């Protein structure tokens, strides 16, 4: 499979001589625009147990690059993240960002054979893939380490001179449609799109991000829209070196990897493009405070609460949402889950960030319920709000943050070495989120306790700011709508004023079963090696 969509790539390049001259002139102009030299962006915060070498730099075309030298690796890898995704799809061609992701695999000016990239990787023990997220599109590969240079040459051409031929454009629409078809029976995809369908119709979060023949062929034809022209426009507007991040991992020393990055990626055009910006509040007050009954494909039963919050990335040093997910997701005595299990209402619970974008985030709590729990779903939700009320009464605690910080620090220090292809993808997405020095650590570590930020996040977890979804096969025949793209059966009802009032201000007895977890005295913070104790005379004689 060439690509995938996670939530979930264009100046026309053809082979005729005239357009080749135009292309050469365009690249020349873009090179002149960039007057900066290559910049080394300084040292990175790295795990003490990580023996790989790193270098973060910016090429003259403003493409930021992270180089990773691993003398022990038998696989090389590279990943590139360009800062545009499905939320940038035009209304009349939804799915075009994902479609563009597919198209970049299908031939370039230097390597016009559509299968050249995959043939090279397959011949040298490699693999490749790509995915389109809300605000990012990520491409990546791995290959036997001695063939990194050849793979980089073919990979870089995706972003320098892709072809986008008429034949491939028509054919690849079918591949996107097939990908959408295989997701039709997946509850993960169905409920993800249902959340979008319940947001504001004019907000970009509302869009159908995968695309299919209806959005990429039929609807554009009816509206007189030429898809290939729109594809080229989208690429020309959004695919620019200054919005891209690249990670290259290989066995070579850093200086040699830097030479490879410069040789192959300095020609990526820099158009000084601006990253897309989006409105906050995909739901807004008018669309929250509602209950959704939905029918899943599998025989599962869930109660899910999501709340609309400001973006979480600017708070990466304090991570107030991580503080709350640590407590809400706790499973010991006095926790939500232990209370629900004792009543036979639940088998599991997840709490944390469901979506994090540049303009908003969604924090959620999902309870895996029993049949009895679905029958008592209002009590299940009431227990969550009882626990949140207890947290407000207790206030933010320094020791809770310190414990979470120490556990995160220990996990980062002793982080297992992942496959090169997984590691480059993880690093390249982090490059758009954190300053260069914290590319590796920013997503893992907690730096500063901010009780005001915790209080603000906790205040947002109110019933009036919640979208409640109760899903069970038992609701078959009790719904009145079907989501457009996946056909999920659902019904939306406003939550009653009395219920919202009860959840907003739980009575004291609703909070009594809940308490903070006990401090964990066994979290390690000192990892200095100690010499063995000196043998005593008795032990020496025994020996």
C-alpha positions in Angstrom: 0.0 0.0 0.0 1.5 3.4 -1.0 -0.1 5.5 1.7 -2.6 5.8 4.5 -4.6 8.5 6.3 -4.3 8.9 10.1 -7.3 11.0 11.1 -6.4 10.1 10.9 0.8 15.6 -1.9 1.5 22.1 -7.5 3.2 23.8 -10.2 2.6 21.4 -13.1 5.6 19.3 -14.1 5.4 17.6 -17.4 8.1 16.2 -19.7 7.8 18.6 -22.6 10.8 20.8 -23.2 9.0 24.2 -22.7 7.8 23.2 -19.2 11.2 21.9 -18.3 12.7 25.4 -19.1 10.0 27.0 -17.0 10.7 24.7 -14.1 14.4 25.4 -14.3 13.8 29.2 -14.2 11.4 28.8 -11.3 14.0 26.9 -9.2 16.7 29.4 -10.1 14.5 32.2 -8.8 13.7 30.4 -5.6 17.4 29.7 -5.0 18.2 33.4 -5.3 15.5 34.2 -2.8 17.3 32.2 -0.1 20.5 34.0 0.9 21.2 32.2 4.2 23.9 29.6 4.6 23.5 26.3 6.2 22.9 26.8 10.0 23.7 24.4 12.8 20.9 24.8 15.3 22.9 23.8 18.4 22.9 20.8 20.7 19.9 18.7 21.5 18.6 17.4 24.8 19.3 13.6 24.5 18.7 10.7 26.8 21.8 9.8 28.8 21.6 6.2 27.6 21.3 7.2 24.0 24.7 6.5 22.3 23.6 7.8 18.8 25.0 11.2 17.6 22.7 14.0 16.5 22.9 17.3 14.6 20.0 19.7 13.9 20.6 22.1 11.0 18.8 24.3 8.5 19.7 24.1 4.8 20.0 27.2 2.7 16.5 26.7 1.4 15.2 26.8 5.0 14.5 23.1 5.2 15.2 22.0 8.8 17.1 18.7 9.1 17.8 16.3 11.9 20.7 14.0 11.3 21.1 10.8 13.4 24.3 8.8 13.2 24.0 5.2 14.6 27.1 3.1 14.0 25.3 0.0 15.2 22.3 0.2 12.8 21.8 -2.3 10.0 19.0 -0.2 8.5 19.0 3.4 7.3 15.9 5.5 7.3 14.5 9.0 6.4 11.2 10.8 7.0 9.9 14.1 5.8 7.0 16.0 7.3 5.4 18.8 5.3 3.1 21.2 7.3 -0.1 20.7 5.5 -2.8 18.1 5.9 -6.5 17.2 5.5 -7.8 20.3 7.3 -6.5 22.4 4.3 -8.6 20.5 1.8 -10.7 22.8 -0.4 -14.4 22.3 0.3 -15.0 21.1 -3.3 -12.2 18.5 -3.3 -12.2 16.9 0.1 -9.4 14.3 0.4 -7.1 16.1 -1.9 -4.2 16.3 0.6 -4.4 12.5 1.0 -4.7 12.1 -2.8 -1.6 14.2 -3.2 0.3 12.0 -0.8 -0.5 9.1 -3.1 0.5 11.0 -6.2 4.1 11.8 -5.1 5.0 8.1 -5.3 4.1 7.9 -9.0 7.1 9.2 -10.9 9.4 12.3 -11.0 11.3 14.1 -13.7 14.6 12.4 -12.8 12.9 9.0 -12.2 9.8 8.9 -14.4 9.1 5.2 -13.9 6.2 5.0 -11.4 7.7 2.0 -9.7 11.4 3.1 -9.5 11.3 4.2 -5.8 9.6 1.0 -4.6 11.7 -1.3 -6.8 14.9 0.3 -5.4 13.8 -0.2 -1.8 12.5 -3.7 -2.4 15.7 -4.7 -4.0 17.7 -3.5 -1.0 15.7 -4.7 1.9 13.6 -1.6 2.3 10.0 -0.4 2.7 8.1 2.8 2.5 4.8 4.4 3.4 3.2 7.8 4.1 0.2 9.2 5.9 -1.9 12.3 5.9 -3.0 13.8 9.3 -5.0 16.9 10.0 -2.1 19.4 9.6 0.8 17.2 8.4 1.7 14.8 5.7 4.5 12.5 6.5 6.6 10.3 4.0 9.2 7.8 5.2 11.3 4.8 4.2 13.9 2.4 5.4 16.6 0.5 3.5 19.7 -1.6 4.1 22.2 1.0 5.5 24.7 0.8 2.6 22.0 1.9 0.1 20.9 5.1 1.9 22.4 7.5 -0.7 20.4 5.9 -3.6 17.2 5.9 -1.6 17.6 9.5 -0.6 18.2 10.5 -4.2 14.9 8.9 -5.3 13.0 10.2 -2.2 14.1 13.8 -2.5 12.8 13.9 -6.1 9.2 13.6 -4.6 9.7 17.2 -3.3 11.8 18.6 -6.1 10.1 17.6 -9.4 7.1 15.2 -9.2 5.3 14.5 -12.5 1.6 14.2 -11.6 0.8 12.7 -15.0 -2.8 12.7 -16.3 -2.9 8.9 -16.4 -1.6 8.5 -12.8 -4.1 11.1 -11.6 -7.1 9.2 -13.0 -5.8 5.8 -11.9 -4.8 6.7 -8.3 -8.3 8.0 -7.5 -9.3 4.4 -7.5 -6.6 3.5 -5.0 -7.8 6.2 -2.6 -11.3 5.0 -3.0 -10.2 1.4 -2.2 -8.4 2.6 0.9 -11.6 4.4 2.0 -13.6 1.2 1.3 -11.4 -1.0 3.6 -12.1 1.5 6.5 -15.8 1.4 6.1 -16.3 -1.4 8.7 -13.8 0.0 11.2 -15.3 1.5 14.3 -12.2 3.6 14.8 -12.7 5.4 11.5 -16.5 5.5 11.8 -16.5 7.2 15.2 -13.6 9.5 14.3 -15.6 10.8 11.3 -18.8 11.0 13.5 -17.0 13.4 15.8 -16.1 15.5 12.8 -19.6 15.4 11.4 -21.0 16.8 14.7 -18.7 19.8 14.6 -19.4 23.1 12.9 -20.1 22.5 9.2 -17.8 25.3 8.1 -14.9 24.4 10.4 -12.1 22.5 8.6 -12.3 19.8 11.3 -15.7 18.9 9.8 -14.2 17.7 6.5 -14.0 14.1 5.2 -10.3 13.7 5.1 -9.8 10.3 3.3 -11.5 11.2 0.1 -13.2 8.8 -2.3 -14.5 8.7 -5.9 -17.4 10.9 -4.9 -15.3 13.8 -3.5 -12.4 13.4 -6.0 -14.1 12.6 -9.2 -17.9 12.9 -9.2 -18.6 16.1 -7.3 -15.7 18.0 -8.9 -17.0 17.0 -12.4 -20.5 18.2 -11.5 -19.1 21.6 -10.3 -16.8 22.0 -13.3 -13.7 21.6 -11.2 -10.6 20.0 -12.8 -9.1 17.8 -10.1 -5.6 17.8 -11.6 -5.5 21.6 -11.8 -6.6 21.8 -8.2 -4.0 19.2 -7.3 -1.2 21.3 -8.9 -2.5 24.5 -7.2 -2.6 22.7 -3.8 1.0 21.5 -4.2 2.2 24.9 -5.4 0.7 26.6 -2.4 1.6 24.3 0.4 4.7 22.2 -0.6 7.6 24.4 0.3 11.0 23.7 1.8 10.5 26.2 4.7 7.4 24.2 5.8 9.2 20.8 5.7 11.2 18.9 8.3 13.5 16.1 7.4 15.2 13.3 9.5 18.0 11.2 8.1 19.3 8.2 10.1 22.3 6.2 8.9 25.5 4.4 9.9 27.6 7.2 8.4 29.3 9.9 10.6 27.3 13.2 11.0 29.5 15.1 8.5 28.8 12.5 5.8 25.1 12.5 6.6 25.1 16.3 6.4 26.7 16.1 3.0 24.0 13.7 1.8 21.2 15.9 3.1 22.7 19.0 1.4 23.3 17.1 -1.9 19.8 15.7 -2.2 17.5 18.2 -0.5 19.0 21.6 -1.0 17.2 21.7 -4.4 13.7 21.5 -2.8 12.0 24.8 -3.7 11.5 27.3 -1.0 8.4 29.4 -1.7 8.4 31.1 1.7 5.0 29.7 2.2 2.9 30.3 5.3 1.7 27.4 7.4 -2.1 27.1 7.3 -4.0 28.7 10.3 -7.4 27.6 11.5 -10.1 28.9 13.7 -10.4 27.5 17.2 -13.6 26.0 18.7 -14.6 23.3 16.1 -17.7 22.8 18.1 -18.5 25.9 20.1 -21.0 26.2 22.9 -24.0 25.7 20.6 -22.9 22.2 19.6 -21.7 21.0 23.0 -23.7 19.9 26.0 -25.3 17.2 23.8 -25.7 13.4 24.0 -25.1 11.2 21.0 -26.4 7.6 20.8 -24.5 5.6 18.2 -24.4 2.0 16.9 -21.0 0.4 16.4 -20.1 -2.4 14.0 -18.5 -4.6 16.7 -20.3 -5.6 19.9 -18.7 -3.0 22.0 -20.1 -0.6 24.6 -18.5 2.7 25.4 -19.3 6.0 27.1 -17.1 8.7 25.8 -16.8 12.3 27.0 -14.8 14.8 25.0 -14.1 18.4 25.9 -12.9 21.3 23.7 -9.8 23.0 25.0 -7.2 25.4 23.7 -4.2 23.9 21.9 -1.9 21.9 24.1 1.4 22.2 22.3 2.2 25.7 23.6 2.1 24.2 27.1 4.5 21.4 26.3 6.8 22.4 29.2 4.0 22.2 31.8 1.6 19.6 30.2 -1.5 20.3 32.3 -3.5 17.8 30.2 -1.0 15.1 31.1 -1.4 16.0 34.8 -5.2 15.5 34.5 -4.9 12.3 32.4 -2.6 10.8 35.0 -5.3 11.3 37.7 -8.4 10.7 35.7 -6.9 7.5 34.2 -5.6 6.2 37.6 -6.9 2.7 38.4 -6.2 2.3 42.1 -8.4 2.8 45.1 -10.4 6.0 45.0 -10.2 6.2 41.2 -13.1 6.4 38.8 -12.4 3.0 37.3 -12.3 1.2 40.7 -15.6 2.8 41.6 -17.2 1.7 38.3 -15.8 -1.8 38.4 -17.1 -2.3 41.9 -20.6 -1.7 40.6 -20.2 -3.9 37.6 -20.4 -0.9 35.2 -17.0 -0.9 33.5 -14.1 -3.0 32.4 -11.6 -0.3 31.4 -11.0 3.5 31.1 -8.8 5.8 29.0 -8.2 9.5 29.7 -6.1 11.9 27.8 -5.7 14.0 24.7 -7.8 12.7 21.8 -6.8 15.4 19.3 -4.1 18.1 19.4 -3.9 20.7 16.6 -2.4 24.1 16.3 -5.7 25.9 17.1 -7.5 23.5 19.5 -7.3 20.2 21.4 -9.9 17.7 22.5 -9.4 16.0 25.9 -11.4 12.9 26.4 -12.4 10.2 28.9 -13.7 6.9 27.4 -15.1 4.2 29.5 -15.4 0.6 28.3 -18.7 -0.4 29.8 -20.6 -3.6 30.5 -24.3 -3.9 29.5 -25.2 -2.8 33.0 -22.9 0.2 32.6 -24.7 1.3 29.4 -28.0 1.0 31.2 -26.5 3.3 33.9 -24.6 5.6 31.5 -25.8 8.7 33.3 -24.4 7.4 36.6 -21.1 6.5 34.8 -20.8 10.1 33.6 -21.9 11.4 37.0 -19.0 9.4 38.5 -16.5 11.2 36.2 -17.9 14.6 37.2 -17.8 13.6 40.9 -14.1 12.8 40.5 -13.4 16.1 38.7 -15.2 18.0 41.5 -12.9 16.2 44.0 -9.9 17.4 42.0 -11.2 21.0 42.0 -11.6 20.8 45.8 -8.2 19.3 46.3 -6.5 21.8 44.0 -3.3 21.1 41.9 -0.6 19.3 43.9 3.1 19.8 43.5 3.8 16.2 44.5 1.5 14.8 41.7 3.4 16.8 39.1 6.8 15.8 40.6 5.9 12.2 40.6 4.8 12.4 36.9 7.9 14.3 36.0 10.2 11.8 37.7 8.4 8.8 36.0 8.6 10.6 32.6 12.3 11.4 33.2 13.1 7.8 34.1 11.2 6.5 31.0 13.1 8.9 28.8 16.4 8.0 30.3 15.9 4.3 29.7 13.8 4.5 26.5 14.1 1.4 24.4 15.7 1.7 21.0 13.0 1.5 18.4 13.2 0.5 14.7 14.9 3.2 12.6 11.8 3.7 10.5 9.7 4.2 13.6 12.2 6.5 15.2 12.6 8.8 12.2 8.8 9.2 11.9 8.6 10.0 15.6 11.4 12.6 15.4 10.2 14.3 12.2 6.7 15.0 13.6 8.3 16.3 16.8 10.4 18.8 14.7 7.2 20.8 13.9 6.1 20.8 17.6 9.2 21.7 19.7 12.2 24.0 19.5 15.3 22.3 17.9 17.0 21.7 21.3 13.9 19.8 22.6 13.0 17.8 19.4 13.8 14.5 21.2 12.7 15.4 24.8 9.9 17.9 24.4 7.1 15.3 24.0 8.3 13.1 26.8 9.5 15.3 29.7 7.7 17.6 32.1 9.7 20.7 32.9 7.7 23.2 35.1 4.7 22.9 37.4 2.0 25.4 36.5 -1.0 25.1 38.9 -2.8 27.9 37.1 -2.7 26.0 33.8 -3.9 22.8 35.6 -6.8 24.8 37.1 -7.7 26.3 33.7 -7.7 22.9 32.0 -9.8 21.4 34.8 -12.3 24.3 34.6 -12.8 23.4 30.9 -14.0 19.9 31.8 -17.6 21.0 32.5 -20.7 19.3 31.2 -21.7 22.3 29.2 -18.4 22.0 27.3 -18.8 18.3 26.7 -19.9 16.1 23.8 -21.2 12.8 25.2 -21.3 9.7 23.0 -22.8 6.5 24.2 -22.2 3.6 21.8 -23.8 0.1 21.9 -25.4 -2.4 19.6 -28.4 -2.1 21.8 -29.3 1.2 20.2 -30.1 -0.4 16.8 -33.5 0.8 15.7 -33.3 3.8 18.1 -31.5 6.2 15.9 -32.7 8.7 13.3 -29.6 9.7 11.3 -26.7 8.2 9.3 -23.3 9.8 9.0 -22.7 10.7 5.4 -19.4 9.0 4.6 -19.4 5.9 6.8 -23.2 5.4 7.4 -22.9 5.2 11.2 -26.3 5.2 12.7 -26.7 7.8 15.4 -29.1 10.2 17.2 -28.3 13.5 18.8 -30.3 14.8 21.8 -29.7 17.8 24.1 -28.8 17.0 27.7 -31.5 18.2 30.0 -30.9 21.3 32.1 -31.4 19.4 35.3 -28.8 16.8 34.4 -26.3 19.4 33.3 -26.9 21.2 36.6 -26.4 18.0 38.6 -23.1 17.2 36.8 -21.9 20.7 37.0 -22.3 20.8 40.8 -22.2 17.3 42.2 -23.6 16.9 45.7 -21.0 16.1 48.4 -21.9 12.4 48.5 -21.0 12.1 44.8 -17.5 13.1 45.6 -17.0 11.0 48.7 -15.9 7.7 47.0 -13.0 9.5 45.2 -9.5 10.4 46.4 -6.1 11.2 45.0 -3.8 8.2 44.5 -1.3 7.7 47.3 2.2 9.1 46.6 4.5 6.4 45.1 7.6 6.3 47.3 9.4 3.9 44.9 9.8 6.1 41.9 13.6 6.2 41.2 15.4 9.5 40.8 19.0 8.6 41.6 20.7 6.4 39.0 24.3 6.9 40.1 26.3 3.6 40.4 27.5 2.7 43.8 30.5 0.6 44.6 29.8 -2.7 46.4 30.1 -2.5 50.2 33.5 -3.4 51.7 33.6 -6.9 53.0 33.7 -7.3 56.8 36.1 -9.6 58.5 33.5 -12.2 59.1 32.3 -12.4 55.5 35.9 -12.5 54.3 36.7 -15.4 56.7 33.6 -17.2 55.5 34.6 -16.7 51.9 
